[in-house]
Amino acid sequence: MAKSYKLKLMLLGSSGSGKTSFINGNNDDDWPIGISFTLVECYANENDIYKFLIWDLKDRAHYRFMFKDFCRGAFVGLLCFDLSNRQSFLALNYWINLLREGSGNIPIILIGTKRDLENREVKDQEILDLIKDKNLDTIFFTSIYEENDAKQEIFRYIVQKLDQDYPLSNFSILPRELEDDQFKQFLTEFSICPICKSELHYKTLKAIFFSENADSIKIKNQLLNLLEEITNYNVLQYKNIKLGIPCCKCYKKIFETE
């Protein structure tokens, strides 16, 4: 049976550390309540969905009295620092203590940003010493050229960390806000069972579309090719074709064997 998880994740670090651009791909830091929210939705194995609600704290002095309360209930913390800015690294002690006070002994992952810059001010040994002294989990490095690959690697690590017995075979991050025109078309065309007219499960369609499994990719591509052929050619016999994905009940009725 497919599983769905909703988890709170804290994103912390000094202003200018690159944390907001790492998550959102932009530098929008103008939030009047001292925090912004982003949803990162991950697809694991064949049908499991992990939804991470990211609480991105804004480093403003007049908001800090609320930060500890904001951290309550988090399952994991990401702490960003700029490798070319030593002060952002030294400030990690504050963010670590804040997260421990608000969330307890949850996994904490460091992210060293801007590793592509030449003026690096933080040494590897300093980072390793901090991880050991503060009992942190690990460190990932990102650059402005590799943000998407690093993000997927980090969230894969988080999913595996939260459940070490979970057999993770494939993994991907779904497009933020589902900003994928082809997927929207896929939802429009295949959201209804062609047999009983019932609505298909939304997460099932996402699992089919974004799966990295070779058979699933082949099926998706065949469906899209058929859809394009029917749409582009005004052939009379095509008008009577009903293209779709059967729901679970109809699938069992059609393909169930004794």
C-alpha angles and dihedrals in degrees: 000000000000116000130212124198131188114199135176116229126187119218111198139171144110122296109277094023091122097245098126094047089047091058102032104023091238141074100239102149101156105111118145097209098052095251140069131198131223130176118221111188119196130193118212130188111329106324112355118119126199114194114194117193104205117212104200109195116210114223100235121139095223091056099048096092088069098046099090091054090048089058096058116116096018119145098199140007131218115201116195128197134172112245089208093052116065094191091062088055094048089050090062090088089065093049093046092051091046092052093046091051094048103036107020124222099345124148112280120198125192121218118197107201132199095029089156091071117098098216096077114172102179123075124217093237091056090054093048091049091052092049090052096043095047096037093239124167109236146309131252125190125214138184133192088256098052106037097123095048092046092048092054091047092050096049092045087055090050094052091049091045094053091053113019092180092057109112099225109194102163134006140183141163114242116231111277110259085000089274094174117119094198091053091049089054090047090054092048094051101038106032093099126062107242091216109045097014093231119145116260122232109270095220091050090059090048090051091053095046100044100035117127091205110119094228092048091049090051092050092047092050092048091052092049092047092050090048091051092048093051092046097047100044122064096209116154097226091053090065090071095050117106110202118192151110116269118233120244095266095048092044090056092048092051102039104025113119130200 
